[in-house]
Amino acid sequence: MKQQRLILFCADVDVDLEEIHRALGAACEQVDASALEVDEVEGPEALTAAGWTTVAVRPSRRGDGLGAVEKNLDALARACATALREDVLAVYLDHANGSARACLQSPGGFPRSIDGEIFHVLRQTATWVEADAVQMMRFFAPPARPNELQVQAGEISDIGLTGEEKDLEAEPDEEDRFVEGKLKSAKEWMEQYRAARKR
């Protein structure tokens, strides 16, 4: 499974891959990063329908991975946006660390950048390009290994759920707990407000 991925979304239907390759090559030389190769791939449906082209960037055979790319993502996005004279959204994911970084660059404009957890970065990038965040998540989801799917299917078929087990809800995550806390605070404030009005 690919632990690191770099994808460029270019705001042009007819993207010149050679132009991107040259721009990335020049940028890599400036930041002392390994050479990169590019391939056009099928992107999220909403972006493709809006006229964006999706380009996968990978290290060349003699390269040493995408490690140096993360630190220099803004420079790579700027080089591609300048060469294509179009907006370029560069998204770098490291599944092993659960981290991501993204940069939206307009030719001659200031970049928008974000880094952090994969979920938050992808949600923000979706708003930048007015795309469906769920489609972005699916596009960047790591592929499950075939044997994992078979094991999971086997485990599910072996489980006999009772009515009581079906009613159990999933453990709330951090975001759920945050929302519950805010709702509880709002309820307490509303009760205090009502009590003060009755006096």
Sequence and secondary structure as in RCSB ss.txt:
>XXXX:A:sequence
MKQQRLILFCADVDVDLEEIHRALGAACEQVDASALEVDEVEGPEALTAAGWTTVAVRPSRRGDGLGAVEKNLDA
LARACATALREDVLAVYLDHANGSARACLQSPGGFPRSIDGEIFHVLRQTATWVEADAVQMMRFFAPPARPNELQ
VQAGEISDIGLTGEEKDLEAEPDEEDRFVEGKLKSAKEWMEQYRAARKR
>XXXX:A:secstr
  SEEEEEEES SS  HHHHHHHHHHHHHHHT   EEEEEE   HHHHHTT EEEEEEE TTS  SHHHHHTHHH
HHHHHHHHHTS EEEEEEETTTTEEEEEEE TTS  EEEEEEHHHHHHHHHHHTT  HHHHHHHHS    HHHHH
HHHHHHHH    HHHHT      HHHHHHHHHHHHHHHHHHHHHHHHH 
